C-alpha cells in the first residue's frame, strides 16, 4: 500500500483517537471533580491536589478539541465527501495549531495577564469555529451541499453544538476561580463551599450535554444511518 493509500485511513484513525482522548479525558476530569466535591471525605489539601490533577487531565480533551477541527475537515476532504477549498483547509490547520498553542501557553502561564489574554483570544476563536460548523450543518441539511451525505451534515451540526456546549462549560465554570480563592483563604464552611458546589453543579449540566452529543456524533460517523 502506498503512502497516498495510507493517508485517508490514517487520518480516520487519528480522528478516532482524538475522539477517545476527548471523551476519555473528560470522564477523568469529571471523576476528579466528583471527588473534589466530597468535603467530608477528603481534607482540603487532598481536594486541592485533586483539583490540580483535574486541571492537568483537562489538557488532554482540550488538546483533542483543538486538533479535531483541522483533522475532521481533512478526513472529509480526503474521503471525497467535499472538495474542501484549499484556503479553508489551510485556515483550519492554522486555526487549530494557533488554538493548541493558546491552550498550552495559557496552561504554562496560568494566573498571569498573558494567560488571560490567550483565553480571551481562544474564546472568540472557538465562537467563530462554532458558527462555522453550525452553518455547515444547517446549510448542508437544507440544500444538500456542501455536504451531500445526510449523516455527515448532521454530524457537522452536532459538532457545532458540541462546541457551543463546551464553551458553556468554560462560561459556567468561570466563577470557580474567585470562589476557590475564598475557600483557600477562609477555609471550608457552608459559606465558602455551597456557592462553589452550586457553580460546579451548573457546570455539570453542560458536561452531560457534551457527553451525549459526542456519543451521538460518533454513532453517526461509525454507522452512517442516513
C-alpha positions in Angstrom: 0.0 0.0 0.0 1.4 3.4 -1.0 1.7 6.4 1.2 -1.2 8.0 -0.6 -3.4 5.0 0.1 -2.5 5.1 3.8 -3.3 8.8 4.1 -7.1 8.6 4.4 -7.3 5.5 6.8 -4.5 7.0 8.9 -6.4 10.3 9.2 -9.6 8.4 10.1 -7.7 6.5 12.8 -6.2 9.8 14.2 -9.7 11.3 14.1 -11.0 8.3 16.2 -8.0 8.6 18.5 -8.8 12.2 19.2 -12.4 11.3 20.0 -11.2 8.7 22.5 -8.8 11.1 24.1 -11.5 13.8 24.2 -14.2 11.7 25.8 -11.9 9.6 28.0 -10.1 12.7 29.3 -13.4 14.4 30.0 -14.5 11.4 32.0 -11.3 11.6 34.0 -11.9 15.3 34.7 -15.5 14.5 35.8 -14.4 11.8 38.2 -11.7 14.0 39.7 -14.3 16.8 40.1 -16.7 14.4 41.8 -14.2 13.5 44.4 -13.2 17.2 44.9 -16.8 17.8 45.9 -16.6 15.4 48.9 -15.7 17.9 51.5 -16.4 15.5 54.4 -14.3 12.7 52.9 -11.1 14.4 51.9 -9.1 17.1 53.6 -8.8 20.5 51.9 -5.2 19.8 50.9 -6.2 16.5 49.4 -9.0 18.2 47.5 -6.7 20.9 46.1 -4.3 18.1 44.9 -7.3 16.5 43.1 -8.1 19.9 41.6 -4.5 20.2 40.3 -4.8 16.7 38.8 -8.1 17.7 37.2 -6.6 20.7 35.5 -3.7 18.6 34.1 -6.1 15.8 32.9 -8.2 18.5 31.3 -5.4 19.4 28.9 -6.0 16.1 27.1 -9.5 16.9 25.9 -8.6 20.5 25.2 -5.8 19.3 23.0 -8.0 16.9 21.2 -10.7 19.5 20.8 -8.3 21.9 19.0 -6.9 19.3 16.7 -10.4 17.9 15.8 -11.1 21.0 13.7 -8.3 20.5 11.0 -8.4 16.7 11.2 -12.2 16.5 10.7 -12.0 18.7 7.6 -9.0 16.8 6.3 -10.9 13.5 6.7 -13.9 15.0 4.8 -11.6 16.2 2.0 -9.5 13.0 1.6 -12.6 10.9 1.8 -14.1 12.6 -1.2 -17.2 13.9 0.8 -16.5 17.5 0.0 -13.9 19.2 -2.1 -12.8 21.5 0.7 -11.3 24.7 -0.7 -7.5 24.8 -0.2 -7.7 28.1 1.6 -10.3 26.7 4.1 -8.3 23.6 4.8 -5.1 25.6 5.3 -7.0 28.0 7.5 -8.4 25.2 9.6 -4.9 23.8 10.2 -3.6 27.3 11.1 -6.6 27.9 13.4 -6.2 24.5 15.1 -2.5 24.9 15.7 -2.9 28.5 17.0 -5.7 27.3 19.2 -3.4 24.5 20.5 -0.7 27.0 21.3 -3.1 29.3 23.1 -4.3 26.4 25.3 -0.9 25.2 26.3 0.7 28.6 26.6 -2.1 29.7 28.9 -1.6 26.5 30.9 2.1 27.2 31.4 1.5 30.8 32.3 -1.6 30.3 34.4 -2.8 33.1 36.7 -1.0 35.8 34.6 -2.2 38.5 32.2 -0.7 36.5 29.4 -2.9 33.5 30.2 -5.9 35.8 30.5 -5.2 37.3 27.0 -4.7 33.8 25.5 -8.0 32.6 26.9 -9.8 35.7 25.5 -8.4 35.0 22.1 -9.3 31.3 22.4 -12.8 32.2 23.4 -13.5 34.2 20.3 -11.8 31.7 18.1 -14.0 29.0 19.4 -17.1 31.1 18.9 -16.1 31.7 15.2 -15.5 28.0 14.6 -18.7 27.1 16.4 -20.7 29.3 14.0 -18.8 27.8 11.0 -19.8 24.3 11.9 -23.4 25.2 12.7 -23.6 26.9 9.3 -22.1 24.0 7.5 -24.5 21.5 9.1 -27.6 23.6 8.6 -26.7 24.7 5.1 -26.0 21.1 4.1 -29.2 19.7 5.6 -31.3 22.4 3.9 -29.6 22.5 0.5 -27.7 19.2 0.2 -24.4 21.0 -0.2 -21.6 21.3 0.5 -22.0 18.0 2.4 -24.3 15.8 0.4 -24.5 12.9 2.9 -27.2 13.5 5.5 -25.3 11.7 8.2 -22.3 13.9 7.6 -24.3 17.1 7.6 -25.9 16.1 10.9 -22.5 15.3 12.3 -21.3 18.7 11.3 -24.3 20.3 13.0 -23.8 18.2 16.2 -20.1 19.1 16.2 -21.1 22.8 16.2 -23.5 22.1 19.1 -20.6 20.3 20.9 -18.5 23.4 20.5 -21.3 25.5 21.9 -21.9 23.3 24.9 -18.1 23.0 25.6 -17.9 26.8 25.5 -20.7 26.9 28.0 -18.7 24.6 30.3 -16.0 27.3 30.5 -18.5 30.1 30.9 -20.4 28.3 33.7 -17.1 27.3 35.4 -15.6 30.8 35.4 -16.9 31.8 38.9 -14.9 28.9 40.4 -11.7 30.9 40.4 -12.8 33.6 42.9 -14.9 31.0 44.9 -11.9 28.7 45.2 -9.7 31.6 46.3 -12.2 32.4 49.0 -12.2 28.7 50.1 -8.4 28.7 50.4 -8.4 32.0 52.3 -11.3 31.4 54.7 -11.3 27.6 54.9 -14.1 25.1 54.4 -17.5 26.1 55.6 -21.0 26.3 54.3 -20.4 29.9 53.3 -17.4 29.0 51.1 -18.4 25.5 50.0 -22.1 26.0 49.0 -21.6 28.6 46.3 -18.7 26.6 44.9 -20.7 23.4 44.8 -23.6 25.3 43.1 -21.3 26.5 40.4 -19.9 23.0 39.8 -23.5 21.6 39.7 -24.4 24.1 37.0 -21.3 23.3 35.0 -22.1 19.5 35.2 -25.2 20.1 33.1 -23.2 21.2 30.1 -20.7 18.4 30.7 -23.5 15.9 30.3 -24.7 17.7 27.2 -21.2 17.4 25.7 -21.1 13.6 26.5 -24.4 13.0 24.9 -23.5 14.9 21.7 -20.1 13.3 21.5 -21.7 9.8 21.6 -24.4 10.8 19.1 -21.7 12.3 16.7 -19.5 9.2 16.9 -22.5 7.0 16.2 -23.3 8.9 13.1 -19.7 8.6 11.9 -19.5 4.9 12.6 -23.0 3.7 11.5 -23.9 6.3 8.8 -27.6 5.6 9.2 -28.9 8.3 6.8 
